[in-house]
Every structure is written in structure tokens, then in C-alpha cells.
Amino acid sequence: MEIRETHPFDLTPAEAIRLQARLREQVRPSGDAGEVSLVAGADASYARGSGVIHAVVVALRYPDLTVVERVFAAAVTTFPYIPGLLTFREGPALIEAFRRLRSDPDVIFFDGQGIAHPRGLGIASHMGVLLDRPTVGVAKSLLVGTAAEPAAERGSTAPMLRDGETIGMAVRTKERVKPVYVSVGHRIDLSQAVDLVLSAARGYRLPEPTRQAHLYANTVRREGGRGERQTGLPTR
């Protein structure tokens, strides 16, 4: 997969915050992903206290969600763990994993925030700008703002609000299970992002793209980065 734009990741936290402010101006928090036939999920895993980041991307055919390709990459980071700046820890490994991806996903799901972020640039938005692809943030908790509890039924939603502005949606993907927090990453409308998350949630709290990525990332970490690229159907 071609990476059109990147930047240095070996920055100080203050430099990283200044870069986020510049990149936020490039985020397009709306758009239409068009006809979706291939989606991907991205995640990263690392042992506590380790500087080795194991990043993975899993591509799935849509709407049946058959896994067609899984790739991984590892990178060593010295950037500290700071909420709101996690892309600077995980970004180099994620970029390398996407470079190894032969598939061409229409939409990419990230385990984290999109614009629902203190500076409007969570990992889904940050990587969306670098990849120039429609991206969706699917987080397991709120980072900023507030959200009421959605109704217990699957498909129920409640807006995530910050200073009166809707920055995402709490989405019940499984009945009586904690919601996920969906926010736009880049080049997609919130309504389409929510619809895709619900469509891709098949009996679990997490939608299949990020669920499969999470499982694979943990496997790669446990195996110390050993393994091979797994490719299924021919890519487009």
C-alpha cells in the first residue's frame, strides 16, 4: 500500500503537540467512502515496559467480512506513553505494516480515537491524513467529552459531546454490552462510520476489523514478531 505522506516520529512531546496542530488542519471530518468492498482493521501491541511495538493490519472482504490478508511489522520506539500522543509510539510500526499490505481497503478502522481527541487528532485521524484514506476511530472508552448511556438494544446510539459539539457517537454493538465510541477519522461522515461499525459487528463488542486486528496483534507480540504474511483472496 502506498504511503503518500509521512513525517519524523522521533520528536519531543512538545514538538509532537505542535505537529498535531498542523496536521489537524488537514483532517477532512466528512465525506462519502463510496461503495465499500474491502475494509481493514489496524492495531498495535507491546509488552509493558517494552520499546518494541508490534503493529498489524488485517484486511477483510465486505460485507461478508472474510479475512483476506494479515500483515505485521515491528519497530522500536523511545517515545513515552502519553495519552493523546500514542500515534508517536505506534506510528512507525503501523506505517511499515501498511507498506507491506497488498490490499487496497476502502475504509480502515483503528482501535482508538478519531477527532474525539483533545487536539482533534486521534490515531484514526492522524493515520487517515498520512494514508489519505477514509478512516474510523473505534475506541473502548472516552478520551474527551461526555456521552449518555445508549439504550440496551443493539444499534442504540448516544452522541458524544464536547462543548455542545457532536464529536462522535456511543454505539451499542451488542445487546447489554458496553458501547464502543465511534468518531470520524478522515474522509467519512459520522453516520456512515456508525453504519459500517454496526454492520461489521458480528456478535462481539468490537467490529470484526478491529477485533481481528487486536487478536492478531496479541498473537504477533506473544510470538515475538515471528510468523509470515498471510494472504487470502487476490487483492485489487
Protein Blocks (a to p, Z undefined) as FASTA:
>chain_A
ZZfbdcdfbbcfklmmmmmmmmmmmpccbdcebjafbdcdddddddehiabdcddddddd
dfklpafbdcddddddfbdcdehilmmmmmmmmmmmmmmpmbdcfbdcdeddfklcfkop
afklmmmmmnopacddddfbdfedcdddddfbehiacdddeehiafbdcddfbghiacdd
dddfbhpafklmmmmmmmmpghiabdfklmmmmmmmmmmmmnnopacdddfbdcZZ
